[in-house]
Amino acid sequence: MEKFDIRDPRLAEGGRRRIEWAEREMPVLRLIRERFARQRPLAGVRIAACLHVTTETANLMHTLHLGGADVVLTASNPLSTQDDVAASLVTHFEIPVFAIKGEDNRTYYQHIRAALEHRPHLTMDDGADLVSTLHKERRDLLSNVIGGTEETTTGVIRLRAMAADGALGYPIIAVNDAMTKHFFDNRYGTGQSTIDGIVRATNILLAGKNFVIAGYGWCGKGLAMRARGMGANVIVTEVDPLPALEAVMDGFRVMPMNEAAKIGDIFVTVTGDINVIDRQHFEVMKDGAILANSGHFNVEINIPALEAMARSKRLIRPFVEEYEMPDGRRLHLLGEGRLINLAAAEGHPASVMDMSFANQALSLEYLVHHAHEMEKKVFSVPEEIDRQIARLKLEAMGIQIDTLTPEQIAYLNSWEEGT
Ligand SMILES: NC(=O)c1ccc[n+]([C@@H]2O[C@H](COP(=O)([O-])OP(=O)(O)OC[C@H]3O[C@@H](n4cnc5c(N)ncnc54)[C@H](O)[C@@H]3O)[C@@H](O)[C@H]2O)c1
């Protein structure tokens, strides 16, 4: 087995500078790293991480390495890898990486298998591909594994389904469920970086465009807020009456996709669901419509149907595929329907990943101490970790808040005081 598999080690220097740049916006992770370097809480622990290979992830890997862990990194999406970062991790940080931007599905899974050869005690996942490969193909390794973490909504859903079936072999902490993760990463991170990906790929003006967002969850809310800020007319589609109502009250138009499909200029799916934009929608879309996905898997837009319907396709710009329909309309698919913020831009800004990855690092430390007493289920990040991260982030931003007085504590804890 190769020791690593990356695009080109000569990209390392540029990667190192960008990793350094991200580090400046990651003060909470920096504090954790300084403590980890002193205390080495992960000494002797082997970790296999399946995460987007970005500058922020590099800072997390470095933190774990300094904490004593023996880490290997593989990509959690074939298109999200930053090749210069992979090169720098291997060259400057002695962290083996198996990831090449644009790798095909076969190579993607070969890389996951290579990371599993590391015989991990802890797994880190973003979408649960590593955990599911481990459970399907390498059950011989399960007895070594004490626990794991999961970064994203889609992965947490998959792992909860495994736990419900009694199929999960070890406890997992759902980093996504931490408030300091999804309040910020999914909302502000995905919101901003999805716009960034669309603009970098297309250079279109958003002002005045009908911008259709499928899914008004954490990511959808952030995206809607930012698209409106750019002057777009935001339309939301939903299947759940609660977020649909929230979108209405937030001032957005809400309608079924069948209606939105006729008037949208730009469509973005962020649902975690399948075939949200389908054949009947392609049939009625306007000439020039742009389609992108920012949900975890590339199944939210029915690409096989689009391929089957189109009479031709061509790559018109990097990350922009133009499909010509039999009636001459042209539909544009961005980034092969993969997470557009990572495919065409750089993923979330470091400042939000600071909190997500602080949760990752502290959850791993927690697992080292507590995994043996945890059931084989999916757990939330312990509340004390969540609050500690929020406190540290505020401190790093130079923002102070009030403290409850003894009188207020007594008042809030009593049931006797009333009108
Ligand atoms: N691009 C990124 O960097 C990034 C970051 C975080 C999460 N994600 C991914 O984005 C997806 C959404 O995450 P989230 O945290 O917003 O999840 P969420 O559960 O908060 O929201 C998803 C929303 O989509 C709605 N939905 C489901 N099926 C639908 C359909 N057919 N039509 C319209 N709406 C539908 C649900 O009702 C829900 O309100 C997940 O796949 C997650 O893993 C991506």
The ligand as an SDF file (V2000), in Angstrom:
LIG
                    3D

 44 48  0  0  0  0  0  0  0  0999 V2000
  -22.0840   22.5820    1.5110 N   0  0  0  0  0  0  0  0  0  0  0  0
  -21.6160   22.4050    2.7220 C   0  0  0  0  0  0  0  0  0  0  0  0
  -20.4880   22.7550    3.0330 O   0  0  0  0  0  0  0  0  0  0  0  0
  -22.5110   21.8170    3.7700 C   0  0  0  0  0  0  0  0  0  0  0  0
  -22.3610   22.1940    5.1110 C   0  0  0  0  0  0  0  0  0  0  0  0
  -23.2400   21.6680    6.0680 C   0  0  0  0  0  0  0  0  0  0  0  0
  -24.2100   20.7490    5.6730 C   0  0  0  0  0  0  0  0  0  0  0  0
  -24.2750   20.3620    4.3520 N   0  0  0  0  0  0  0  0  0  0  0  0
  -25.2790   19.4170    3.8700 C   0  0  0  0  0  0  0  0  0  0  0  0
  -26.4110   20.1720    3.4260 O   0  0  0  0  0  0  0  0  0  0  0  0
  -27.6030   19.3900    3.5620 C   0  0  0  0  0  0  0  0  0  0  0  0
  -28.6240   20.1680    4.4040 C   0  0  0  0  0  0  0  0  0  0  0  0
  -28.1050   20.3610    5.7180 O   0  0  0  0  0  0  0  0  0  0  0  0
  -28.9260   21.1790    6.8310 P   0  0  0  0  0  0  0  0  0  0  0  0
  -28.0590   21.2020    8.0340 O   0  0  0  0  0  0  0  0  0  0  0  0
  -29.4520   22.4450    6.2590 O   0  0  0  0  0  0  0  0  0  0  0  0
  -30.1220   20.1260    7.0560 O   0  0  0  0  0  0  0  0  0  0  0  0
  -31.5610   20.4210    7.6960 P   0  0  0  0  0  0  0  0  0  0  0  0
  -32.0660   19.0850    8.1000 O   0  0  0  0  0  0  0  0  0  0  0  0
  -31.4540   21.5180    8.7090 O   0  0  0  0  0  0  0  0  0  0  0  0
  -32.4180   20.9950    6.4640 O   0  0  0  0  0  0  0  0  0  0  0  0
  -32.7950   20.2650    5.3310 C   0  0  0  0  0  0  0  0  0  0  0  0
  -34.1570   20.8190    4.8860 C   0  0  0  0  0  0  0  0  0  0  0  0
  -34.4770   20.2960    3.5990 O   0  0  0  0  0  0  0  0  0  0  0  0
  -35.8760   20.0250    3.5640 C   0  0  0  0  0  0  0  0  0  0  0  0
  -36.1760   19.0570    2.5020 N   0  0  0  0  0  0  0  0  0  0  0  0
  -36.0300   17.7120    2.4950 C   0  0  0  0  0  0  0  0  0  0  0  0
  -36.4460   17.1950    1.3300 N   0  0  0  0  0  0  0  0  0  0  0  0
  -36.8720   18.2390    0.5730 C   0  0  0  0  0  0  0  0  0  0  0  0
  -37.4190   18.3540   -0.7330 C   0  0  0  0  0  0  0  0  0  0  0  0
  -37.6310   17.2690   -1.4960 N   0  0  0  0  0  0  0  0  0  0  0  0
  -37.7470   19.5930   -1.1950 N   0  0  0  0  0  0  0  0  0  0  0  0
  -37.5460   20.6930   -0.4240 C   0  0  0  0  0  0  0  0  0  0  0  0
  -37.0400   20.6440    0.8220 N   0  0  0  0  0  0  0  0  0  0  0  0
  -36.7010   19.4310    1.3160 C   0  0  0  0  0  0  0  0  0  0  0  0
  -36.1770   19.5000    4.9650 C   0  0  0  0  0  0  0  0  0  0  0  0
  -37.5580   19.6210    5.2720 O   0  0  0  0  0  0  0  0  0  0  0  0
  -35.3070   20.4190    5.8310 C   0  0  0  0  0  0  0  0  0  0  0  0
  -36.0030   21.5780    6.2660 O   0  0  0  0  0  0  0  0  0  0  0  0
  -27.1480   18.0670    4.1720 C   0  0  0  0  0  0  0  0  0  0  0  0
  -26.9050   17.1450    3.1450 O   0  0  0  0  0  0  0  0  0  0  0  0
  -25.8460   18.4340    4.8620 C   0  0  0  0  0  0  0  0  0  0  0  0
  -25.0190   17.3100    5.0640 O   0  0  0  0  0  0  0  0  0  0  0  0
  -23.4740   20.9000    3.4010 C   0  0  0  0  0  0  0  0  0  0  0  0
  1  2  1  0
  2  3  2  0
  2  4  1  0
  4  5  1  0
  4 44  2  0
  5  6  2  0
  6  7  1  0
  7  8  2  0
  8  9  1  0
  8 44  1  0
  9 10  1  0
  9 42  1  0
 10 11  1  0
 11 12  1  0
 11 40  1  0
 12 13  1  0
 13 14  1  0
 14 15  2  0
 14 16  1  0
 14 17  1  0
 17 18  1  0
 18 19  2  0
 18 20  1  0
 18 21  1  0
 21 22  1  0
 22 23  1  0
 23 24  1  0
 23 38  1  0
 24 25  1  0
 25 26  1  0
 25 36  1  0
 26 27  1  0
 26 35  1  0
 27 28  2  0
 28 29  1  0
 29 30  1  0
 29 35  2  0
 30 31  1  0
 30 32  2  0
 32 33  1  0
 33 34  2  0
 34 35  1  0
 36 37  1  0
 36 38  1  0
 38 39  1  0
 40 41  1  0
 40 42  1  0
 42 43  1  0
M  CHG  2   8   1  16  -1
M  END
$$$$
